[in-house]
Amino acid sequence: MSFSVWVTGPEQGGMQAVADEVARRLAAREVSHEVIDPRTPGIDRLGQDGFERPAAFVAGMLARHGVAAIVALPIPTRAARERVREALGRMIEVYVRPDRPPESDYEPPERAEVEIAAGDPHGADHVLRTLEVLELIPRSTDRAYTHQEEREVIRRLKAFGYL
């Protein structure tokens, strides 16, 4: 099944770490994926303003061809992120909350499916659990979740109307 994971936050380092770990874990599960981030060749040519549309287009093309797209590019406004969500369809937003209030004009999301603190060693676990509950990836057989973890993921997804 195809989907996109858009990792957002005011600090590229925290976003990058989460995206890289999610990619590593999807690879271990043999899920086809691609990461779109500042290291992606040509991404800098998209310009400073409005790069979310071309990045969303690429992510959508990958997803339509059965490749999970993991995007770790900062989009500072909620409105722009909502446009991305509408364009992509099956997408989860992962907000990497900074350790201290950002000094930028970044607007935190109002309804990210996953919210994790920067540096949280279990951040990728939360992302994969959410993808499993949404049945976008098969459940892992090598790790059991506590009932509390499962209830929390389901509660969040129900609040957003996904379940």
N, C-alpha and C positions, 0 to 999 in steps of 0.2 A: 504494500500500500504506500502511496506517495504522500508526502507532507513537507512542510517547512517549519523550521524552528528559527525564530528571529530573536537573537540575544541582544538585549538593549541595556543601556545604562550610561551614565555620564563619564565613565572611565574605561578607555579601550582595553587596558591591561586586564581588568576583571572580566570583561566580556570575552576577551580572547581566551583566557584560561578556561572558562566554562565551555565555550564552543569547541576548543581543542579536546577537552575531556569527553564531551558528548560524542564527538567524532570518533575518538579512540574506542569508546564503548560500543558504538554502532558498528564499527569495523570488526570488533571482536564477535559481534552477533551476526556478522556477514550481511549487514544491511548496507545496500549501496547508498553512498552519500557523497556530498561535495560541500566544502566550506567556502563561503564567500566572505572575505574580510579584507582589510587593507593590504594583505600580502598577495591577494589575487591579482595576477597580471592584468594591467589595463584599468583597474578599478579607480586609480587616481585620475584617469582621463575623464571620468564621469563628471568631474567638477565639484565644487564645494557645495553648491546649492542644487537640491533636487536629485541627488544620486539615488534616492530611495526608489524611484520609478524604474530606472534601468536595472537596479539590483533585484527588485521584486519581479521584473520581467524574466530575468535569468533564473531566479529561484522557481518561478512558476513553470518555466520550460523544463527545468530539471525534474520537478515534481511530476509533471505530466508524462515524463518518460521513466517514471519509477525510481527516480533518484531523490533521496531525502536531501533537502537543501538546508544547511545550517548557516545562517547569516549572522555575522557579528560586525555590524556597522552601526555607528551611532546615528540615530534620527532624533534630534532634540525636541520635536513637537509631537504632542499626542495626536493632533489632526493628521499629520503625515503618517504616523504609525497606523492609524485607523484606515487610511487609504490603502496602505500596504496590506492590512488584514483583509479588506474587502477584495482586493485584487487576487490574493493568494488562496482564499477559501480555507483549506485544511492547513491551519497554521497555529502554532502556539507561540505566545510571547513569553520570553523569559527575562525578567527584570533583575539585573544584578545591582543590588542596593549598595551604594558606597559606604565606607566606614564612617565618613563624616559628610555633612551637607556639601553638595557640589558648589563650586564657585562659578559654574556656567549657567546658561539659560535653559538647561535641560529640564523638561517637564516629565516627572515620573508617570508611568502608566496608571490608569485608573483600574484596569482589569486584566493585569497580566495573569496568565494561567499558572505561572510559576514565579515566585519571588524568593530570591536567595540573597544572603549577605555576601559581599565581596570576600573572597578567601575561604568560604564555607567548603570544607573538604567533601561534603555530601551533596553539593549543588547538582552535579551531574546525575546523582541518584534520583533527586526530585524530578528532574527533567524526564529521565527514562521511565520512572513510575507513572508520570502523567501520560506519556506516550502509550504505555501499556494499558492504562485504564481507558483511554480513548480508543484502544484497539488499533493503534497505528503501527505498533510493533508487537511481536509475540511476547508473552510474559517470559521472564527469565526463569529457568529451572534451577539455577544455582544459588538463588537467594530468596529467602522467605521474608515477607514483609510483616510487620506487626499489624494487628487489627487497627491500632490507633493511626499508623501511617496511612493505611488504606482508607480509613474513614475520612481523614483530613483531605486527601487527594480527591475523593469522591465528593465531599462537601463543597470544596472549591469549584469543581467542575459543574456541580448542580447549580451553584450560585450564579454561574455565568450562563446557564441554560444549555450546557453541552450534554448533560445527562438528564 
